[in-house]
Amino acid sequence: MKDKLEKIEARYHEISKLLSDPDVFKDQNQFRKLSKEQSELAPIVEKFNAFQNVQRQLAEAKEIIEQAEDAEMSELAEEEIRELQPQQEQLEQELKMLLIPKDPEDEKNAIIEIRAGTGGDEACLFAGDLTRMYFKYAERQGWKTEVLSSHPQERGGFKEISFQVSGNNAYGKLKFEAGVHRVQRVPETEASGRIHTSAASVAVLPEMDEVEVKIDPNELKIDVYRSSGPGGQSVNTTDSAVRVTHIPTGLVVTCQDEKSQHKNRAKAIKVLRARLYEKARREEQEKLAAERRSMVSTGDRSAKIRTFNFPQNRVTDHRINLTLYKLDKILEGELDELIEQLQIADRAERLKFVDTA
């Protein structure tokens, strides 16, 4: 770990010199790139300096004990060591956390796809509840949301819906929502008061641009058709709905929310690009050793990650065994506590693989 930290410190000072060079300042792209790198390294260098300072003080105190002829001086040095050792351990742990590699996709916008699972109409209603929850959370974060495609149901909710969340670190926070969400509640149509269980699956994908994921137009089959479902009036009177099929992988994306065929096509390709990237990344992850994959952020749609129990006003996240009795507030978008605990658990899992040699 010391070698890594010394290299980071050397790189930080190298960037500081470069940023003071007038020629670098003239190239704004290079200047911004270096400034960003410097800001990312700064917390590590600052913490490393504090760690080295504590180490120096410990070494000095130990030297005093070895050389002291005065018992009182030796006792003071021993007391200083007792105070400094916990500081050293704390700083070492914090440095390890800072050295955990960041997911390069965290800063990207997110595309969320929610599909009703088992439970019929109740599952569709729950998919609607989850959609509103994420919209309200995004609003609290100052993010923007845009529906890309949806299949609303007459009794409410959605059979499936996909939408984009745009904002700083949107994917980094929302990626932990991927998986199966289960709901336990008494449907309004249930006269006997029996609790029903239904589910909805959530996929969270980072938005990718054309440069990052290139799609060959010759590998696309594009069908247009008339919109269906409770879309209303002018939406379903023209052939504006679009179905895009990626022939090599068989991935299919449909979009019918816009009146414009061109807009529906653009949205469908945006979702397809994100799905293709996620597919490639998942295949790459499967090549890694199983123990090096975090169970917190696996994103497996088949894994039951969370239960919403309405009678008890309870939400339980099964990955980290966290139970909160404020389901009503969570559905209003108060997801901060859940997401923060998932981020902590994810960092702790990944910390196991930081090289401390």
VOBA-135305 format. One record per residue (C-alpha): x, y, z. Coordinates in pm, whole numbers, padded with zeros to 5 digits, always signed. Example, Ala and Ser with C-alpha at 12.3 -4.5 7.8 and 13.67 -1.06 7.14 Angstrom:
# residues 2
+01230-00450+00780
+01367-00106+00714
# end
This chain:
# residues 357
+00000+00000+00000
+00286+00236+00079
+00424+00205-00277
+00083+00289-00422
+00047+00592-00198
+00393+00723-00281
+00319+00692-00653
-00010+00877-00608
+00167+01152-00411
+00433+01185-00685
+00165+01205-00953
-00023+01470-00754
+00287+01692-00735
+00358+01631-01104
+00006+01750-01193
+00048+02060-00973
+00357+02156-01173
+00184+02091-01503
-00114+02308-01406
+00120+02600-01340
+00255+02572-01698
+00104+02847-01922
+00106+02612-02223
-00114+02361-02042
-00354+02639-01939
-00400+02731-02305
-00528+02381-02382
-00856+02390-02190
-00939+02023-02247
-00604+01915-02107
-00635+02167-01823
-00980+02033-01724
-00860+01673-01743
-00560+01741-01518
-00768+01948-01276
-01017+01663-01240
-00740+01411-01180
-00581+01640-00921
-00911+01684-00735
-00955+01304-00724
-00603+01250-00586
-00612+01538-00336
-00810+01355-00058
-00574+01057-00079
-00261+01274-00060
-00403+01475+00229
-00487+01158+00423
-00146+01007+00341
+00029+01318+00476
-00171+01291+00800
-00083+00920+00823
+00289+00991+00773
+00277+01267+01034
+00130+01028+01293
+00394+00768+01202
+00670+01025+01260
+00526+01118+01598
+00508+00751+01696
+00868+00694+01593
+00980+00995+01795
+00787+00879+02103
+00939+00529+02078
+01286+00683+02046
+01226+00888+02362
+01135+00570+02554
+01450+00395+02433
+01676+00685+02529
+01496+00833+02828
+01668+00829+03162
+01377+01011+03323
+01082+00789+03420
+00837+01080+03390
+00954+01154+03032
+00917+00786+02942
+00564+00777+03085
+00460+01082+02882
+00595+00919+02565
+00402+00597+02642
+00082+00797+02690
+00142+00970+02355
+00184+00629+02187
-00146+00510+02335
-00318+00815+02183
-00145+00794+01845
-00186+00421+01772
-00570+00436+01732
-00522+00741+01507
-00276+00548+01293
-00514+00253+01260
-00806+00482+01172
-00604+00669+00907
-00479+00341+00760
-00837+00215+00727
-00948+00542+00567
-00660+00523+00319
-00760+00170+00223
-01113+00293+00157
-00981+00576-00060
-00771+00331-00262
-01073+00122-00364
-01104+00168-00742
-01407+00371-00843
-01659+00235-01090
-01597+00456-01397
-01969+00440-01476
-02084+00588-01142
-02096+00945-01269
-02317+00856-01566
-02690+00901-01606
-02899+00592-01531
-03162+00408-01730
-03408+00220-01509
-03632-00057-01638
-03913-00184-01414
-04121-00491-01503
-04421-00628-01317
-04358-00986-01209
-04578-01239-01032
-04901-01099-00892
-05106-00978-01189
-05267-00635-01144
-05116-00598-00798
-04766-00641-00944
-04841-00371-01203
-04957-00137-00927
-04637-00210-00735
-04429-00133-01047
-04609+00203-01049
-04527+00257-00680
-04159+00190-00746
-04160+00427-01044
-04308+00710-00836
-04059+00635-00556
-03762+00673-00792
-03908+00986-00950
-03947+01145-00607
-03596+01039-00503
-03459+01191-00824
-03644+01514-00750
-03489+01527-00402
-03145+01482-00560
-03205+01761-00813
-03196+01511-01101
-03411+01508-01414
-03630+01218-01524
-03763+01126-01867
-03987+00833-01957
-03840+00637-02246
-04104+00369-02285
-04405+00251-02087
-04692+00003-02094
-04949+00140-01846
-05238-00077-01724
-05602+00028-01710
-05628-00044-01337
-05314+00160-01271
-04943+00101-01262
-04730-00046-01538
-04669-00382-01695
-04327-00237-01772
-04166+00105-01789
-03821+00242-01866
-03700+00591-01786
-03379+00790-01774
-03248+00963-01462
-03000+01242-01545
-02777+01397-01282
-02446+01381-01100
-02364+01027-00983
-02713+00902-01076
-02595+00555-01178
-02354+00536-00883
-02642+00568-00637
-02920+00390-00822
-02725+00081-00935
-02792-00087-00600
-03166-00092-00682
-03122-00369-00942
-03297-00694-00856
-03639-00826-00755
-03849-00612-00520
-04129-00792-00337
-04444-00634-00190
-04676-00772+00079
-05009-00593+00124
-05387-00633+00121
-05525-00540-00224
-05823-00303-00233
-06025-00578-00402
-05951-00830-00123
-06265-00842+00094
-06127-01091+00347
-05823-00879+00428
-05579-01147+00314
-05223-01030+00246
-05106-01086-00112
-04743-01110-00224
-04633-00984-00565
-04310-00865-00720
-04144-00640-00976
-03795-00659-01123
-03571-00356-01157
-03276-00323-01396
-03041-00025-01369
-02811+00052-01663
-02556+00330-01718
-02639+00552-02014
-02382+00507-02289
-02309+00741-02580
-02240+00655-02944
-01864+00666-02896
-01869+00419-02605
-02107+00170-02765
-02123+00167-03145
-02422+00007-03312
-02403-00101-03675
-02729+00013-03844
-02709-00295-04068
-02749-00513-03759
-03082-00353-03665
-03430-00460-03765
-03672-00171-03715
-04050-00223-03721
-04312+00050-03690
-04668-00009-03579
-04967+00162-03421
-04944+00228-03047
-05170+00020-02823
-05292+00027-02468
-05430+00323-02270
-05206+00572-02444
-05503+00780-02551
-05608+00983-02850
-05344+01097-03098
-05069+00866-02970
-05236+00553-03108
-05383+00688-03434
-05059+00678-03637
-04781+00424-03694
-04548+00596-03449
-04454+00303-03222
-04112+00152-03289
-03967-00192-03225
-03588-00220-03259
-03430-00565-03277
-03053-00610-03250
-03004-00910-03479
-02669-01045-03340
-02790-01060-02979
-03167-01085-03023
-03224-00791-02787
-03557-00616-02852
-03658-00266-02741
-03998-00109-02804
-04103+00253-02758
-04446+00407-02820
-04476+00697-02577
-04399+00975-02825
-04621+01086-03113
-04311+01108-03331
-04172+00789-03483
-03830+00955-03496
-03834+01032-03121
-03950+00679-03036
-03670+00535-03248
-03406+00756-03079
-03527+00655-02732
-03535+00286-02824
-03177+00296-02954
-03065+00475-02635
-03206+00189-02426
-03058-00070-02663
-02713+00088-02633
-02735+00067-02251
-02851-00296-02264
-02571-00395-02502
-02314-00239-02270
-02465-00410-01967
-02464-00745-02149
-02096-00707-02241
-02006-00601-01887
-02196-00889-01732
-02015-01137-01957
-01683-00982-01854
-01772-01003-01485
-01855-01371-01519
-01495-01431-01620
-01375-01300-01285
-01330-01522-00983
-01660-01558-00797
-01512-01430-00470
-01414-01103-00635
-01770-01010-00725
-01961-00810-00466
-02295-00958-00367
-02421-00607-00295
-02396-00466-00646
-02435-00777-00859
-02742-00633-01032
-02891-00980-01079
-03256-00932-01173
-03346-01278-01042
-03214-01205-00691
-03476-01097-00435
-03319-00790-00281
-03594-00608-00091
-03936-00661+00066
-04199-00388+00116
-04444-00497+00387
-04739-00253+00405
-04918-00390+00716
-04599-00344+00921
-04486-00025+00740
-04160-00218+00694
-03889-00230+00428
-03620-00499+00452
-03311-00513+00233
-03205-00877+00233
-02851-00816+00103
-02740-00629+00413
-03009-00747+00662
-03133-00390+00711
-03493-00333+00824
-03652+00011+00842
-04002+00078+00973
-04078+00375+00751
-04215+00228+00429
-04442+00530+00382
-04146+00770+00382
-03934+00548+00158
-04212+00539-00102
-04204+00920-00088
-03845+00908-00212
-03655+00902+00119
-03402+00644-00002
-03086+00806+00134
-03045+00581+00437
-03095+00262+00234
-02859+00367-00043
-02590+00492+00197
-02592+00161+00387
-02565-00032+00059
-02271+00186-00050
-02095+00122+00283
-02150-00254+00249
-02025-00248-00110
-01708-00060-00013
-01648-00301+00277
-01679-00596+00037
-01442-00443-00215
-01200-00341+00060
-01115-00709+00104
-00939-00700-00230
-00733-00384-00186
-00365-00485-00203
-00215-00397+00133
+00129-00529+00052
# end
